[in-house]
Amino acid sequence: MLMKKIIIINNNRIVTKNAELADSFFTRFKGLMFRESIAQDYALFITPCNQIHMLNMKFAIDVIYLAESGEVIKIDRNVQPGKICKTVKQAKSVIEVNAFAAARLGIHEGDILKITARDEK
């Protein structure tokens, strides 16, 4: 199943163009399960979503929880395979990136992220 390509922007700066949207039941359920790894600049935007699990995962990730406004309300760092994260009730979506990538990409709690479609030109 192909996912839509998106761009994530923080404070008028492109965080990554290597991002995908998981917004169907199947793409949200599958997420990053069974992948061996992801690129250092890859991000998966899952919506709607306010809780994730790390079952069938093979690597650690950072989980960035977003309010409906796009505000980063929580970041779970270095979440290990097998873990089930607590529900973040205010969250409407999450972004999954490699462990420690949130800080490297300059994403912090309180930031307002913008998600836009990527042109396939």
Number of C-alpha atoms within 10 A of each C-alpha: 5 8 13 13 18 21 20 23 17 18 11 9 11 14 22 16 17 16 24 21 23 24 18 13 10 10 16 18 14 13 20 22 16 12 12 9 14 14 9 14 15 17 28 23 27 23 20 16 20 19 17 20 17 19 14 14 19 16 20 20 24 22 27 23 30 28 19 13 11 19 18 22 17 18 19 16 18 17 19 17 16 14 14 13 14 11 12 18 11 13 23 18 21 28 24 24 26 21 19 16 20 23 12 11 15 11 19 17 13 12 15 17 22 17 15 13 14 15 8 7 3
